[in-house]
Structure formats: structure tokens, C-alpha cells
Amino acid sequence: MTPLRQRMIEKLELRNYSPKTISAYVAAVAQFAKHFGRSPDQLGAEEIRQWQVHLRDTRHVSWSAFNIAMSALRFFYRWVVEREELIQRLAFMRKERPLPVVPSADEVCRFLEAVPVIRYRLVLTVAYGCGLRLSEAIRLEPRDIDSARMVIHVRKGKGKKDRYVTLSPVLLDMLRNYWKSEHPKRWLFPSPLRPDRPINLTTIEKCCKRASAAANLGKSVTARSLRHAFATHLLEGGTSIRVVQVLLGHSSVITTQIYTHVSNEAISKVVSPLDQLPRRP
């Protein structure tokens, strides 16, 4: 490992970046350097421009991959080699904003009923009932369930932030029955093959594909879809968007506002200006 790469990793770790982000950023800078056959600290504005064109027009990367590459270079030039004058050259690609797939309440029921394995079904029920990311749901521990306060403690969610989410009485009963039959120890949802580890993300994702097909929903429902449904159904029920923001763990309410665009209940209550025009015989 070169001293430059080691310094970048240390800088990322000092700023509490996740291992996944560290790996992505280091790989992005390495690809940039490899493309030109020179150390990245020897590359400048013209190479950045050529790299952006190459990513967009030759490799046809997605907007997210493009922006990760630019974020990595921003970090490298700002914190590792301290060449602030290059930061303005690192423009981001405009983000696509497709509306999320949101299953209805009936579709959520049919989907969960189509999951044959109780443990997997309960993981997905927690994801919907609490609005958790799948990575958060599978890493829950028995101590995180606070029945006295009727909340669940989510530890080190996205951005390594803790938060509390609501625990419904229905979900609490499900979790109690599950605990009596399974007696989980370290993890609430341990891997069937490695009890010292939580259930694998890929296992649940594959389970979602099979359940979507078995339920004949006509759409692909994932754990992320269930999180979208949690937010949308709360807004349709009249819950404040600020409360939904806190429950989802969003840093900004702007991120949460996308759910106002998919709330059929809210859309159906809007009065068209056509209805306000004076009626003439």
C-alpha cells in the first residue's frame, strides 16, 4: 500500500466514514490514477475534465457511480493533498428522481403472507412496521426492544446515528412469540448457519423476490419498498412530515418530501382549480 493511499484511508477513518464508503472512495481514486498511469497527486484540472468525459461518454456510468467518483476526488484533493483550487472542477451529475414503488396496505399484507419462513417474515414486518432500512432491521438485538417505552432503539443507522422508532403493540406481540420460540441471543435475527452473525442481506433480498412472485402483485416489492410504504401510509394517515422524517432517520426534511408525491390519499384530496370556477348556465 502506498503512503498516499494509507494517508487517505486514515483521513477517512478519522472522519468516521463507514468501511463501505472508504473502500468505494479509495477504489474511485485508484481508477482515476490508473486511467492516466500516474499518481493522483500529480493530476490536475485537465485530467479531471477528461476523466469526467470518459466516465459519462465512454463508460456510460450511472449518475450515482459518477457522483461517487467525484465525491472521492473531492475528499482526496481537499483533505489528503490539500489542493482546494481543484474542488470547483468536480461537478456532480444531476440526480434522477424516479418516484419510489409503494405497495398498498393490502399488497403489504399479501406480500408478508407469501414469506414462508417465520424469521424472514418477521424481519420484513419490522422493516414495514418501523420504517427501518433492511441493514438496520437485521442488526437489531433483543436489548433494543423497549416494551416499557414502546420504542425500538436503532443503533448506528445510516451515518452511524442512533435513533428511536415506534414499537406497535401488534409488532410487540409478534416479537414476544418469536422470542419464546427462538430464544435469540446476540442478534434478534441470527443467521441460520452462523448464529454469531445476523441474517445476510442477500438472503432477505432473494426472499423478497420469491414472495413478490408468489403473491402475484404485479410489482417487485423489496425491503426498501416496505420502508417507502411505511412513510407513505403514515402521511396518508395524517402523521406530520417532521415526525416521519425523524422516524426514517433523514437528516433533512427535503429527503422525506418525496413521499408527499406518492401519497394517493393526499393527491385525491386536492381540489382542482377547475372546480372553483364560477358555474355558468
Buried (B, 14 or more C-beta within 10 A) or exposed (E): EEEBBEBBBEBBEEEEBEEEBBEBBBEBBBBBBEBEEEEBBEBEEEBBEEBBEEBEEEEEBEEEBBBBBBBBBBBBBBBBBEBEEBEEBBEEBEEEEEEBBBBEEEBBEBBBEBBEEEBBBBBBBBBBBBBBBBEBBBBBBEEBBEEEEBBBBBBEBBEEEEBBBBBEEEBBEBBEEBEEEBEBEEBBBBBEEEEEEBBBEEBBEEBBEEBBEBBEBEEEBBBBBBBBBBBBBBBBEEEEBEEBBBBBBBEEEEEBBBBBEBBEEBEEEEEEEEEEEEEEE
